[in-house]
Amino acid sequence: SGWAEYKRQGTVCGIPLKAGLRESDKLDKPLFTPSTKAEIGQHVAELIGAERAKEIEELALKIYKEASEYALERGIIIADTKFEFGVDEDGKLVVADEVLTPDSSRFWPADKYAPGSSQPSFDKQFLRDYLESIGFDKKTGIELPADIAAKTAARYAEAFAILSRP
């Protein structure tokens, strides 16, 4: 995790951060941390070119900024998220896959935000915590207990209700 890396090295995805941050502290500015399914050590700009990489960075940060402001006005902090980009048949940049969902983002209730520890959330962290507590190996399929599935769905539905408010 980013927090584990920061505690070890003072960085997140190799990006140096200021000293003294606590778990869940707000960063001075959002981080852009691109990844690919490329060979280890290959950078995005090497694969798609510096100009396209810059275009993706600018768009990702713009979407995040607008979405995080929208969510915060309704009481949710978008602590982090991911976007997947591609190009259409004309070479135009497009956003692909899901965007700003509890599966692709960390949603924290703003009224319960307390830096210095893990945060309550509306995202899949609840499910991750459960799977870790049972020693899930990420290889073997399992059937989730009904109460865990229901509690996860309830968190997602609550986030949707909050974010759908006018």
Salt bridges, closest charged atoms under 4 A:
ASP25 OD1 - ARG22 NH2 2.87
ASP28 OD1 - LYS18 NZ 3.29
GLU55 OE1 - ARG52 NE 3.31
GLU57 OE1 - LYS54 NZ 3.87
GLU66 OE2 - LYS62 NZ 3.78
GLU69 OE2 - LYS65 NZ 2.75
GLU73 OE1 - ARG74 NH1 3.51
ASP80 OD2 - ARG106 NE 3.15
GLU84 OE2 - LYS82 NZ 2.67
